[in-house]
Amino acid sequence: MNLIIKKLHIRTLLLTSIITLLSACSFVSLDPQAKDVMVSPTTNELSRCKFLGKTTVSLWAKAENFQSQDDINDQLNTLARNQATKMGGNAVTPDSKINNGQRTYRIYTCSNK
């Protein structure tokens, strides 16, 4: 009986450790060329910028189970910033709510951010 309890304790500890590591991890990294891409909460700041198009970025859908909404938002913003540089942009703004780890952004190029 004592051995069974120890095995259950080890499994619980292992599972807790894995979940803790996943929640602490950032799964997304910012490309060096995207470091100056601005994230604007609304299009108001971007009224003098040129609209380039839209992009939809996504995380592993189950990431929402292991991370806070702020972490998910930050990682999607990072992915959008990375995508903006590929499209020639230097500013992004969310165009949708987060849904299943996915969000659409509007990409802009601004002369004076």
Buried (B, 14 or more C-beta within 10 A) or exposed (E): EEEEEEEEEEEEEEEEEEEEEBEEEEBBEBBEEBEEBBBBEEBEBBEEBEEBEBBBBBBEEEBBEBBEEEBBBBBBBBBBBBBBBEBEBBBBBBBEEBEEBBBBBBBBBBEEB
